[in-house]
Amino acid sequence: MDTRLLELGLPEILEDPERLAQLDDEQIDLLITIRDEAAEGLEQDEENTDLIDSVYLAHMTLSSALFLRAIATDIPTPPVPAPQVVARSWSGAALQPCSADAVADMLAPKATIDMLTKAGLPEHAEPELTFVNPPTKFINDLELSSDEEDASASEDFFATFWKIASTEDGDAVCIDERADCAIVLLDREWGYYAQQFVNSSVAHFVLCLEAWRAFEESDNDNLDEAVTKLERALERIDPVSLTEGAYWAEIINAID
């Protein structure tokens, strides 16, 4: 393993959310550098286990740290309209609410339950999302290891996620009970262990999807102007969604 990762406290730091959330910008940049250098090295030496370990540990630490940063931020979360108002503002096919019984076991604020049962979720939405309605316990979708210790660790990690959508690449978009029901993307390529902050709540997520729809349907002859308008809309709805490494921030960066 890269000695710089050991100096950052890996692999032990992965078991310490408080330390992960406190990694500073210089340490975040170092993780990116280590991951990218190791990935480049793997292109020439695909079987190098030290490089494989470095890529994995650097990426997992980076994704966890950025997710926890977003969760712990002191950026105020703007309020959202009542679920019925959110539903009326949706321009696609009508949102589909789920029954209260379907989410009775979800440990969620009343606002989350109300959004799911009184407004609901779309069936499909851009960018390339297919929704699950009602939400399902994500752990039930996984094939756990036959090793009891590994299976127990997986159960602990995934126990608080409720899947609400999938991306085109098979990533899972979930409600995270542990994070006050923020929306998180679990990356399939990394065994769903790599986390990415999406939005502060289901309602913020739906409103951001509507902002994306408006962007796609706008006259994009002036792309810079359209992107600026989208970015301002996302910031107004949920400013945390534009923090480093977050889902919507990366989408904006990909457009640019």
SEKE-924660 format. One record per residue (C-alpha): residue in three letters; z, y negated, x negated. Coordinates in steps of 0.05 Angstrom, whole numbers, padded with zeros to 5 digits, always signed. Layout:
N
ALAZYX...
***
This chain:
256
MET+00000+00000+00000ASP-00014-00071-00022THR+00048-00098-00059ARG+00040-00164-00020LEU+00055-00126+00044LEU+00118-00097+00013GLU+00140-00168-00006LEU+00130-00189+00067GLY+00179-00134+00087LEU+00131-00081+00112PRO+00134-00031+00142GLU+00206-00045+00164ILE+00189-00113+00193LEU+00147-00079+00247GLU+00213-00055+00278ASP+00243-00126+00279PRO+00211-00171+00332GLU+00254-00230+00313ARG+00230-00229+00241LEU+00158-00219+00263ALA+00161-00280+00309GLN+00187-00322+00251LEU+00129-00308+00203ASP+00102-00376+00181ASP+00030-00400+00177GLU+00025-00383+00103GLN+00048-00311+00116ILE+00000-00305+00174ASP-00057-00328+00130LEU-00035-00278+00077LEU-00038-00221+00127ILE-00108-00241+00147THR-00129-00243+00073ILE-00099-00175+00058ARG-00130-00143+00120ASP-00199-00171+00105GLU-00197-00153+00031ALA-00176-00082+00047ALA-00229-00075+00101GLU-00282-00099+00052GLY-00257-00048+00001LEU-00263+00007+00052GLU-00336-00006+00059GLN-00344+00019-00012ASP-00289+00072-00010GLU-00280+00099+00060GLU-00229+00153+00042ASN-00181+00107+00004THR-00115+00119+00039ASP-00081+00059+00007LEU-00134+00013+00035ILE-00130+00047+00103ASP-00055+00036+00104SER-00063-00036+00083VAL-00114-00051+00138TYR-00071-00018+00191LEU-00005-00048+00171ALA-00033-00118+00160HIS-00070-00118+00226MET-00012-00090+00266THR+00036-00139+00236LEU-00012-00197+00247SER-00026-00180+00320SER+00048-00168+00336ALA+00070-00232+00301LEU+00018-00275+00338PHE+00035-00243+00405LEU+00110-00254+00394ARG+00097-00326+00372ALA+00060-00339+00437ILE+00116-00308+00478ALA+00170-00347+00441THR+00133-00414+00440ASP+00167-00477+00466ILE+00101-00501+00496PRO+00116-00514+00570THR+00082-00467+00619PRO+00049-00508+00675PRO+00067-00486+00746VAL+00014-00452+00788PRO-00003-00462+00862ALA+00022-00414+00915PRO-00015-00347+00915GLN-00053-00364+00978VAL-00079-00428+00945VAL-00100-00389+00883ALA-00137-00340+00927ARG-00174-00397+00963SER-00194-00428+00897TRP-00227-00362+00875SER-00303-00368+00880GLY-00322-00296+00872ALA-00315-00238+00921ALA-00248-00242+00956LEU-00186-00223+00917GLN-00154-00158+00941PRO-00078-00158+00949CYS-00039-00094+00939SER+00018-00067+00981ALA+00090-00084+00963ASP+00104-00010+00957ALA+00052-00003+00902VAL+00091-00051+00856ALA+00161-00036+00882ASP+00181-00007+00814MET+00154-00065+00774LEU+00208-00106+00740ALA+00177-00173+00754PRO+00193-00243+00777LYS+00181-00257+00850ALA+00122-00301+00831THR+00086-00242+00799ILE+00099-00196+00859ASP+00077-00250+00907MET+00012-00262+00868LEU-00004-00187+00870THR+00014-00176+00943LYS-00006-00242+00975ALA-00067-00262+00934GLY-00087-00201+00893LEU-00138-00185+00840PRO-00214-00185+00838GLU-00254-00122+00832HIS-00295-00149+00773ALA-00295-00214+00734GLU-00328-00242+00673PRO-00320-00238+00615GLU-00336-00165+00629LEU-00271-00143+00662THR-00262-00086+00712PHE-00197-00089+00751VAL-00147-00036+00772ASN-00116-00047+00840PRO-00061-00033+00851PRO-00034-00040+00780THR-00016+00026+00747LYS+00037+00045+00696PHE-00004+00046+00631ILE+00037+00103+00601ASN+00009+00149+00655ASP-00062+00138+00627LEU-00044+00160+00557GLU-00044+00228+00523LEU+00020+00230+00485SER+00030+00266+00419SER+00055+00337+00421ASP+00107+00316+00370GLU+00170+00299+00409GLU+00191+00242+00363ASP+00122+00210+00365ALA+00117+00219+00440SER+00186+00187+00450ALA+00166+00127+00407SER+00101+00119+00447GLU+00139+00123+00513ASP+00187+00068+00489PHE+00130+00023+00467PHE+00085+00031+00528ALA+00138+00038+00582THR+00136-00035+00604PHE+00060-00043+00612TRP+00025-00044+00680LYS-00051-00040+00673ILE-00091-00089+00715ALA-00159-00088+00682SER-00203-00059+00627THR-00253-00094+00582GLU-00323-00069+00567ASP-00295-00039+00502GLY-00241+00000+00538ASP-00184-00047+00519ALA-00127-00049+00570VAL-00106-00115+00602CYS-00034-00107+00625ILE+00026-00141+00655ASP+00083-00135+00605GLU+00151-00130+00638ARG+00184-00140+00570ALA+00151-00209+00563ASP+00170-00236+00631CYS+00105-00207+00660ALA+00058-00244+00614ILE-00012-00216+00609VAL-00028-00177+00545LEU-00090-00142+00519LEU-00078-00075+00485ASP-00134-00060+00436ARG-00164+00009+00444GLU-00191+00010+00373TRP-00119+00008+00347GLY-00092+00062+00393TYR-00070+00007+00442TYR-00014-00013+00395ALA-00046-00079+00374GLN-00026-00133+00424GLN-00061-00198+00441PHE-00032-00252+00485VAL-00077-00269+00545ASN-00039-00311+00595SER+00031-00330+00617SER+00025-00295+00685VAL-00023-00261+00732ALA-00035-00327+00769HIS-00051-00364+00704PHE-00099-00308+00686VAL-00137-00313+00752LEU-00141-00388+00745CYS-00168-00382+00674LEU-00220-00331+00698GLU-00242-00382+00750ALA-00249-00434+00695TRP-00292-00385+00656ARG-00335-00374+00718ALA-00345-00450+00724PHE-00366-00452+00651GLU-00417-00396+00659GLU-00446-00428+00721SER-00450-00497+00690ASP-00514-00528+00661ASN-00506-00507+00589ASP-00561-00551+00562ASN-00504-00587+00527LEU-00463-00528+00503ASP-00413-00570+00464GLU-00397-00610+00525ALA-00390-00548+00569VAL-00344-00514+00517THR-00301-00577+00512LYS-00295-00578+00588LEU-00275-00504+00589GLU-00224-00514+00533ARG-00193-00573+00570ALA-00189-00531+00634LEU-00155-00473+00598GLU-00106-00521+00564ARG-00089-00552+00631ILE-00078-00484+00664ASP-00041-00448+00608PRO-00037-00482+00540VAL-00006-00421+00507SER-00071-00384+00520LEU-00104-00426+00465THR-00053-00411+00411GLU-00076-00375+00347GLY-00099-00304+00360ALA-00095-00309+00436TYR-00150-00279+00479TRP-00178-00345+00506ALA-00173-00379+00438GLU-00216-00324+00408ILE-00267-00329+00464ILE-00273-00404+00452ASN-00281-00392+00377ALA-00335-00339+00391ILE-00375-00390+00432ASP-00372-00440+00376
***
